[in-house]
Amino acid sequence: MDYVKPADMARAMADSGAQRARLSIPDMLIRGMMAGALLGIATSLAITGAVQTGVPFAGAIVFPVGFVMIVALGLELCTGNFAILGVSALSGGCSWAEAGRNWTWGFIGNLIGSVLYAFLLVIALTNAWNVPPAGVAQKIIDIATLKTVGYEPFGAAGLLSSFVKGMLCNWMVCLGVTMSMMSTSTAGKLFGAWLPIFIFFGQGFEHAVVNMFVIPAGMMLGAKVSFSDWWLWNQIPVTLGNLAGGLLFIALPWYLTFRPGGASVRALGKDAPLSAPAE
């Protein structure tokens, strides 16, 4: 049997968080950039599928491929790390300062990778801005507009909505991270990660790293969205919502019910090498 019991999954999360907390800044940036780019690729694939089939749900089916690649390759996705390092910090595997360091550099790496892929995709879709946006490109513009200035008419309620959508999204994303540890087999890990990601994308929740791709891409394609619109109405409230969702809905409950402490976690927090691979 390759099934891993929930208590052992919680311990694996704490151990992984302790290792991630010890990564060097270059490692976090490089792994974060790759994760951001892969999630951007998965997002553009999902949009393409929805546009070509006329069935938005088709995008939700294919989108998780990006997340499972990130899990399989041990890359750094700041949103999933909100729960992993949250469990580790609560368990004593790392300090909250170390967790914050990982989240910050992972966020920066995710942002760089996402924007870089957005730039390259826009060139591909428009023949370097020589063809007017249509099809997938126009859909990206529509999504970027909806995710930013679409909230503006509602004022504080719009900010609250984007924050809550961020919480709900990362509840599922972090559940995907958790369920990827429910099996010792590669197939089991990937299947476990797939299910919750399908749920969040299918319901249109807000994911900070997805938005690091789709909003800049929309802006480059001509969406009437300013830099301040991007950050005020989406990136800041959604990131905070993702953080709250990962900590409150996954990290804290798992710590309280499974108590993944012990000598192994504390030892990893102190002695893990700087180049320790992320799981």
QUIDALIN-V79848 format. One record per residue. RES is the residue in one letter. PSI is psi in whole degrees, -180 to 180 (999 if undefined). OMEGA is omega in radians with two decimals (999 if undefined). BURIAL is I if it has 24 or more other ideal C-beta (glycine too) atoms within 12 Angstrom, else O. Layout:
res | psi | omega | burial
RES | PSI | OMEGA | BURIAL
RES | PSI | OMEGA | BURIAL
This chain:
res | psi | omega | burial
M | 132 | 3.12 | O
D | 10 | 3.13 | O
Y | 136 | 3.11 | O
V | 128 | -3.11 | O
K | 152 | -3.10 | O
P | -40 | 3.13 | O
A | -38 | 3.10 | O
D | -32 | 3.05 | O
M | -42 | 3.12 | I
A | -40 | 3.10 | I
R | -39 | 3.11 | I
A | -38 | 3.08 | I
M | -45 | -3.14 | I
A | -41 | 3.12 | I
D | -44 | 3.13 | I
S | -41 | 3.12 | I
G | -39 | 3.11 | I
A | -39 | 3.10 | I
Q | -45 | -3.12 | I
R | -34 | -3.14 | I
A | -21 | -3.09 | I
R | 1 | 3.12 | I
L | 148 | 3.06 | I
S | 160 | 3.12 | O
I | -46 | 3.09 | O
P | -40 | 3.11 | O
D | -45 | -3.13 | I
M | -41 | -3.14 | I
L | -47 | -3.11 | I
I | -48 | -3.14 | I
R | -34 | 3.09 | I
G | -41 | 3.10 | I
M | -45 | 3.13 | I
M | -41 | 3.13 | I
A | -44 | 3.13 | I
G | -43 | 3.13 | I
A | -43 | -3.13 | I
L | -39 | 3.12 | I
L | -34 | 3.04 | I
G | -42 | 3.10 | I
I | -43 | 3.13 | I
A | -37 | 3.13 | I
T | -44 | 3.12 | I
S | -33 | 3.05 | I
L | -44 | -3.13 | I
A | -42 | 3.12 | I
I | -42 | 3.11 | I
T | -45 | 3.12 | I
G | -42 | -3.14 | I
A | -41 | -3.13 | I
V | -45 | -3.07 | I
Q | -34 | -3.11 | O
T | -21 | -3.03 | O
G | 11 | -3.13 | O
V | 102 | -3.11 | O
P | -31 | -3.11 | O
F | -24 | 3.12 | O
A | -34 | 3.11 | O
G | -38 | 3.13 | I
A | -30 | -3.13 | I
I | -40 | -3.06 | O
V | -22 | -3.07 | I
F | -41 | -3.07 | I
P | -12 | 3.14 | I
V | -36 | 3.12 | I
G | -42 | -3.12 | I
F | -42 | -3.11 | I
V | -30 | 3.04 | I
M | -40 | 3.11 | I
I | -44 | 3.11 | I
V | -46 | -3.08 | I
A | -33 | -3.08 | I
L | -3 | 3.11 | I
G | 38 | -3.11 | I
L | 176 | -3.04 | I
E | 108 | 3.06 | I
L | 115 | -2.98 | I
C | -34 | -3.08 | I
T | -44 | 3.07 | I
G | -34 | 3.14 | I
N | -19 | 3.06 | I
F | -38 | 3.13 | I
A | -45 | -3.06 | I
I | -50 | -3.14 | I
L | -22 | 3.02 | I
G | -46 | 3.08 | I
V | -43 | -3.11 | I
S | -42 | 3.13 | I
A | -42 | 3.10 | I
L | -31 | -3.09 | I
S | -6 | -3.13 | I
G | 7 | 3.14 | I
G | -26 | 3.06 | I
C | 166 | 3.09 | I
S | 165 | 3.09 | O
W | -31 | 3.08 | O
A | -41 | 3.10 | O
E | -38 | 3.09 | I
A | -45 | 3.13 | I
G | -37 | 3.09 | O
R | -45 | 3.13 | I
N | -45 | -3.13 | I
W | -42 | -3.09 | I
T | -51 | -3.11 | I
W | -33 | 3.06 | I
G | -42 | 3.11 | I
F | -46 | -3.14 | I
I | -45 | 3.11 | I
G | -45 | 3.09 | I
N | -41 | -3.12 | I
L | -46 | -3.13 | I
I | -48 | -3.13 | I
G | -40 | -3.12 | I
S | -46 | -3.11 | I
V | -38 | 3.10 | I
L | -46 | 3.11 | I
Y | -38 | 3.11 | I
A | -44 | 3.14 | I
F | -46 | -3.13 | I
L | -40 | -3.13 | O
L | -40 | 3.13 | I
V | -41 | 3.07 | I
I | -44 | -3.12 | O
A | -40 | -3.08 | O
L | -27 | -3.01 | I
T | 10 | -3.03 | I
N | 53 | 3.13 | O
A | 50 | 3.06 | O
W | 25 | 3.10 | O
N | -7 | 3.14 | O
V | 130 | 3.13 | O
P | 147 | 3.14 | O
P | 137 | 3.08 | I
A | 161 | 3.09 | O
G | -120 | -3.12 | O
V | -42 | -3.13 | I
A | -44 | 3.13 | I
Q | -37 | 3.11 | O
K | -38 | 3.09 | I
I | -41 | 3.08 | I
I | -46 | -3.13 | I
D | -43 | -3.13 | I
I | -45 | -3.14 | I
A | -40 | 3.13 | I
T | -46 | -3.13 | I
L | -37 | -3.07 | I
K | -9 | -3.09 | I
T | -86 | -3.10 | I
V | -12 | 3.03 | I
G | -25 | 3.10 | I
Y | -21 | -2.98 | I
E | -43 | -3.12 | I
P | -20 | -3.09 | O
F | -3 | 3.08 | O
G | -128 | -3.11 | O
A | -34 | 3.11 | O
A | -34 | 3.08 | O
G | -42 | 3.09 | I
L | -43 | 3.11 | I
L | -41 | 3.13 | O
S | -46 | 3.14 | I
S | -35 | 3.10 | I
F | -47 | -3.12 | I
V | -40 | 3.06 | I
K | -34 | 3.06 | I
G | -40 | 3.09 | I
M | -49 | -3.11 | I
L | -39 | 3.12 | I
C | -52 | -3.03 | I
N | -16 | 2.95 | I
W | -46 | -3.14 | I
M | -41 | 3.13 | I
V | -47 | -3.13 | I
C | -28 | 3.01 | I
L | -36 | 3.06 | I
G | -42 | 3.07 | I
V | -45 | -3.13 | I
T | -47 | -3.09 | I
M | -20 | 3.05 | I
S | -15 | 3.12 | I
M | 8 | -3.09 | I
M | -5 | -3.09 | I
S | 152 | 3.05 | I
T | -6 | 3.13 | O
S | 151 | 3.12 | O
T | -45 | -3.14 | O
A | -42 | 3.13 | O
G | -41 | 3.12 | I
K | -45 | -3.09 | I
L | -40 | 3.11 | I
F | -42 | 3.13 | I
G | -38 | 3.14 | I
A | -32 | -3.03 | I
W | -44 | -2.94 | I
L | -55 | -3.11 | I
P | -31 | 3.13 | I
I | -39 | 3.05 | I
F | -41 | -3.11 | I
I | -47 | -3.09 | I
F | -43 | -3.08 | I
F | -36 | -3.13 | I
G | -22 | -3.11 | I
Q | 2 | 3.05 | O
G | 30 | 3.07 | I
F | 173 | -3.01 | I
E | 122 | 3.13 | I
H | 125 | -3.03 | I
A | -42 | -3.05 | I
V | -37 | 3.02 | I
V | -44 | -3.10 | I
N | -24 | 3.05 | I
M | -23 | 3.07 | I
F | -55 | -2.90 | I
V | -34 | -3.13 | I
I | -50 | 3.05 | I
P | -38 | 3.10 | I
A | -44 | 3.10 | I
G | -40 | 3.11 | I
M | -43 | 3.13 | I
M | -27 | -3.14 | I
L | -8 | 3.08 | I
G | 8 | 3.09 | O
A | 140 | -3.13 | I
K | 67 | -3.11 | O
V | 127 | 3.12 | I
S | 168 | 3.09 | O
F | -42 | 3.14 | O
S | -36 | 3.07 | O
D | -45 | -3.14 | I
W | -51 | -3.03 | I
W | -39 | -3.09 | I
L | -47 | -3.00 | I
W | -10 | -3.12 | I
N | -66 | -2.90 | I
Q | -44 | -3.12 | I
I | -56 | -3.13 | I
P | -35 | -3.14 | I
V | -42 | 3.11 | I
T | -44 | 3.11 | I
L | -38 | 3.08 | I
G | -41 | 3.07 | I
N | -43 | 3.13 | I
L | -48 | 3.14 | I
A | -43 | -3.14 | I
G | -44 | 3.14 | I
G | -40 | -3.11 | I
L | -46 | -3.01 | I
L | -34 | -3.03 | I
F | -18 | 3.14 | I
I | -61 | -3.02 | I
A | -53 | -3.08 | I
L | -50 | 3.12 | I
P | -41 | -3.13 | I
W | -38 | 3.10 | I
Y | -45 | -3.07 | I
L | -36 | -3.06 | O
T | -27 | -3.09 | O
F | -16 | 3.09 | I
R | 66 | -3.07 | O
P | 57 | 3.11 | I
G | -154 | 3.09 | I
G | 172 | -3.04 | O
A | -37 | -3.07 | O
S | -41 | -3.13 | I
V | -45 | -3.13 | I
R | -37 | 3.13 | O
A | -40 | 3.11 | O
L | -38 | -3.14 | I
G | -30 | -3.10 | I
K | -37 | -2.90 | O
D | -2 | -3.10 | O
A | 138 | 3.13 | I
P | 154 | -3.10 | O
L | -26 | -3.11 | O
S | 16 | -3.10 | O
A | 132 | -3.10 | I
P | 142 | 3.04 | O
A | 142 | -3.11 | I
E | 999 | 999 | I
